[in-house]
Amino acid sequence: MAEAKTENKAEEKAKPAKKSRAAPKRKAPLPSNKFSKKEQQLFDKYSYDVKVEDLSLRNYINLKPLAFPSTFRRTSKKMFSKAGMNIVERLENAMMRGGTGKKIGGHVIRTKGRLQGKKIKVMHVIESAFDSVHRDTKENPLQLLIMALENSAPIEDTTRIRQGGTVSNIPVDISASRRLDIALRNIATASIIGAFGSKKTISEALANELILAAKNDINSYAIKRKNEIERMARSAK
């Protein structure tokens, strides 16, 4: 028995040990631009590749690529936070209002709350307006919006000062942030005025205003307001 055990041990030692197979190394794929990430487009239709010619407005017109611009104004408490907000969203916020608040043509224009706080509805209005602009002009509507803002942003304004017992108006320069605020407000107001008491929808009125303002046409409400503000500033010199 002892001899058999020694023979079995000798046979086990004589057998070659099995080598463990190593996992095959995978080669890293070569970098390729063929399957690059698709560029984000506004409403999944319009490119953000636009130019801002006005140097003073370039720092305040934000063109962060978002398909449906809506940040819920999370940074509203930070100073100058609106400069980091997409320009289309700023137009949406300007349109969410209850009317003009003053008499135009002998009456105060009200929307009866149809747009106040209704971000999704206003977003659809702007998308429909951009579709109309693209259909009529065959151009990028975002570029026309930038051109309309540049053309309708006033450079001078007036302010009241008191000297002794007299109050007088003096001309002052306007900051780039306020220039953009005024242009957005006038374009939004023009769309509400154009659709009030008319067969035009608000999206059609907005599309018409964008086309006229981009061409620097005198029939544009925003261009009229800009010329009026600058005329008052010149007369106060």
C-alpha positions as CSV (number, residue, x, y, z in Angstrom):
1,M,0.0,0.0,0.0
2,A,2.8,2.4,0.9
3,E,4.5,1.6,-2.4
4,A,1.2,2.4,-4.4
5,K,0.9,5.8,-2.6
6,T,4.4,6.7,-3.5
7,E,3.9,5.7,-7.1
8,N,0.7,7.9,-7.4
9,K,2.6,10.9,-5.9
10,A,5.4,10.5,-8.4
11,E,2.9,10.4,-11.3
12,E,1.2,13.6,-10.0
13,K,4.6,15.3,-9.9
14,A,5.4,14.2,-13.4
15,K,2.2,15.7,-14.9
16,P,2.8,19.3,-16.2
17,A,0.9,22.0,-14.3
18,K,-2.0,23.7,-16.3
19,K,-1.3,27.3,-17.2
20,S,-4.1,29.8,-16.5
21,R,-5.2,31.6,-19.7
22,A,-5.1,35.4,-19.4
23,A,-8.0,37.4,-20.7
24,P,-7.3,38.8,-24.2
25,K,-6.4,42.5,-24.2
26,R,-9.0,44.8,-25.9
27,K,-7.6,47.5,-28.1
28,A,-9.0,51.0,-27.4
29,P,-11.1,52.4,-30.2
30,L,-9.5,55.1,-32.3
31,P,-11.1,58.6,-31.8
32,S,-13.4,59.4,-34.6
33,N,-15.6,62.4,-35.4
34,K,-18.0,60.4,-37.4
35,F,-20.4,59.8,-34.6
36,S,-20.0,63.2,-32.8
37,K,-22.8,64.5,-30.6
38,K,-25.5,66.3,-32.4
39,E,-25.6,70.0,-32.0
40,Q,-28.4,71.3,-29.8
41,Q,-30.9,73.4,-31.7
42,L,-33.6,75.8,-30.6
43,F,-36.9,74.0,-30.7
44,D,-34.9,71.2,-32.4
45,K,-35.1,73.2,-35.6
46,Y,-33.0,76.3,-35.6
47,S,-29.2,76.6,-35.2
48,Y,-27.5,78.8,-32.5
49,D,-24.8,79.7,-35.0
50,V,-25.7,83.4,-35.2
51,K,-23.7,86.7,-35.0
52,V,-24.1,89.6,-32.6
53,E,-22.8,92.7,-34.4
54,D,-23.5,95.2,-31.5
55,L,-20.4,95.0,-29.2
56,S,-22.1,96.5,-26.2
57,L,-25.0,93.9,-26.3
58,R,-22.6,91.0,-27.0
59,N,-22.0,90.4,-23.3
60,Y,-25.7,90.4,-22.5
61,I,-27.2,88.4,-25.3
62,N,-26.8,84.8,-24.1
63,L,-26.9,82.1,-26.7
64,K,-26.5,79.0,-24.5
65,P,-27.8,76.1,-26.7
66,L,-31.1,74.9,-25.2
67,A,-33.8,73.1,-27.2
68,F,-36.6,74.6,-25.0
69,P,-35.2,77.5,-22.9
70,S,-36.7,77.3,-19.4
71,T,-34.5,77.6,-16.3
72,F,-37.3,78.6,-13.9
73,R,-35.2,81.7,-13.0
74,R,-33.2,79.8,-10.4
75,T,-30.6,82.5,-10.1
76,S,-32.9,85.5,-9.9
77,K,-31.4,86.7,-6.6
78,K,-27.9,87.0,-8.0
79,M,-26.8,90.3,-9.4
80,F,-26.8,90.5,-13.2
81,S,-28.0,86.9,-13.4
82,K,-30.2,87.7,-16.3
83,A,-27.1,88.2,-18.5
84,G,-26.6,84.4,-18.2
85,M,-30.1,83.6,-19.3
86,N,-30.9,82.4,-22.8
87,I,-32.2,85.4,-24.9
88,V,-35.3,83.4,-26.1
89,E,-36.2,82.7,-22.5
90,R,-35.9,86.4,-21.7
91,L,-38.3,87.1,-24.5
92,E,-40.7,84.5,-23.0
93,N,-40.6,86.2,-19.7
94,A,-41.2,89.6,-21.3
95,M,-44.4,88.3,-23.0
96,M,-45.9,86.9,-19.8
97,R,-47.7,90.0,-18.9
98,G,-51.3,91.3,-18.5
99,G,-51.2,94.0,-21.2
100,T,-49.7,97.4,-21.7
101,G,-50.8,99.0,-18.5
102,K,-51.3,102.4,-20.2
103,K,-53.5,103.9,-22.8
104,I,-52.6,103.2,-26.4
105,G,-55.0,104.4,-29.0
106,G,-57.5,105.7,-26.4
107,H,-57.8,102.5,-24.3
108,V,-55.7,100.3,-22.0
109,I,-54.9,96.9,-23.6
110,R,-55.4,93.9,-21.4
111,T,-54.9,90.2,-22.0
112,K,-57.1,89.2,-19.0
113,G,-54.4,86.9,-17.6
114,R,-54.1,84.7,-20.7
115,L,-50.3,84.9,-20.7
116,Q,-49.5,85.7,-17.1
117,G,-47.4,82.9,-15.7
118,K,-48.1,80.5,-18.6
119,K,-44.5,79.7,-19.7
120,I,-45.4,76.7,-21.9
121,K,-48.1,78.6,-23.7
122,V,-45.8,81.5,-24.4
123,M,-43.1,79.1,-25.6
124,H,-45.5,77.6,-28.1
125,V,-46.4,81.2,-29.3
126,I,-42.7,82.0,-29.9
127,E,-42.1,78.7,-31.7
128,S,-45.1,79.3,-34.0
129,A,-43.8,82.9,-34.6
130,F,-40.3,81.6,-35.5
131,D,-41.9,79.0,-37.9
132,S,-43.8,81.9,-39.6
133,V,-40.6,84.0,-39.8
134,H,-38.6,81.1,-41.3
135,R,-41.4,80.3,-43.8
136,D,-41.6,83.9,-45.0
137,T,-37.9,84.9,-45.0
138,K,-36.1,81.5,-45.4
139,E,-33.6,82.7,-42.8
140,N,-32.8,81.7,-39.3
141,P,-35.4,83.4,-37.0
142,L,-32.9,83.5,-34.1
143,Q,-30.7,85.7,-36.2
144,L,-33.6,87.9,-37.1
145,L,-34.4,88.2,-33.4
146,I,-30.8,89.3,-32.6
147,M,-31.0,91.9,-35.5
148,A,-34.4,93.2,-34.2
149,L,-33.0,93.6,-30.7
150,E,-29.9,95.5,-32.0
151,N,-32.1,97.8,-34.1
152,S,-34.7,98.6,-31.4
153,A,-32.3,99.2,-28.5
154,P,-32.1,103.0,-27.8
155,I,-28.7,104.6,-27.1
156,E,-29.9,107.7,-25.1
157,D,-32.7,108.4,-22.7
158,T,-33.8,111.2,-20.4
159,T,-34.0,111.5,-16.6
160,R,-35.4,114.1,-14.3
161,I,-33.3,116.1,-11.9
162,R,-34.3,118.7,-9.4
163,Q,-32.3,121.9,-9.1
164,G,-33.6,124.2,-6.4
165,G,-37.3,124.3,-7.0
166,T,-37.3,123.4,-10.7
167,V,-37.4,120.0,-12.3
168,S,-35.8,119.5,-15.7
169,N,-35.0,116.6,-18.0
170,I,-31.4,115.9,-19.0
171,P,-30.1,113.3,-21.6
172,V,-28.2,110.3,-20.3
173,D,-26.5,107.3,-21.9
174,I,-28.2,103.9,-21.3
175,S,-26.3,100.9,-20.1
176,A,-26.2,97.8,-22.4
177,S,-28.3,95.8,-19.9
178,R,-31.1,98.4,-19.9
179,R,-30.9,98.8,-23.7
180,L,-31.7,95.1,-24.1
181,D,-34.5,95.2,-21.5
182,I,-36.2,98.1,-23.3
183,A,-35.9,96.3,-26.7
184,L,-37.3,93.1,-25.3
185,R,-40.2,94.9,-23.6
186,N,-41.1,96.9,-26.8
187,I,-41.1,93.8,-29.0
188,A,-43.3,91.9,-26.5
189,T,-45.6,94.9,-26.2
190,A,-45.8,95.2,-30.0
191,S,-47.0,91.6,-30.3
192,I,-49.8,92.1,-27.7
193,I,-50.9,95.4,-29.3
194,G,-50.9,93.8,-32.8
195,A,-53.1,91.0,-31.7
196,F,-55.5,93.1,-29.7
197,G,-58.8,93.7,-31.5
198,S,-57.5,92.1,-34.6
199,K,-57.9,88.9,-36.5
200,K,-54.2,88.3,-36.1
201,T,-53.0,85.8,-33.6
202,I,-50.3,86.8,-31.1
203,S,-47.8,84.6,-32.8
204,E,-48.5,86.2,-36.2
205,A,-48.2,89.7,-34.6
206,L,-44.8,88.7,-33.0
207,A,-43.5,87.3,-36.3
208,N,-44.5,90.5,-38.2
209,E,-42.8,92.7,-35.5
210,L,-39.6,90.6,-35.7
211,I,-39.4,90.9,-39.5
212,L,-40.1,94.7,-39.4
213,A,-37.6,95.4,-36.6
214,A,-34.9,93.3,-38.2
215,K,-35.2,95.4,-41.4
216,N,-35.2,98.6,-39.3
217,D,-38.6,99.4,-40.8
218,I,-40.3,102.6,-39.4
219,N,-43.6,100.7,-39.2
220,S,-42.2,98.6,-36.4
221,Y,-43.6,99.6,-33.0
222,A,-40.2,98.9,-31.3
223,I,-38.4,101.1,-33.8
224,K,-40.9,103.9,-33.3
225,R,-40.4,103.7,-29.5
226,K,-36.6,103.8,-30.0
227,N,-36.8,106.9,-32.2
228,E,-39.2,108.6,-29.8
229,I,-36.9,108.0,-26.8
230,E,-33.8,109.2,-28.7
231,R,-35.7,112.3,-30.1
232,M,-36.7,113.3,-26.5
233,A,-33.1,112.9,-25.4
234,R,-31.8,115.1,-28.3
235,S,-34.3,117.8,-27.5
236,A,-33.3,117.9,-23.9
237,K,-29.7,118.7,-24.7
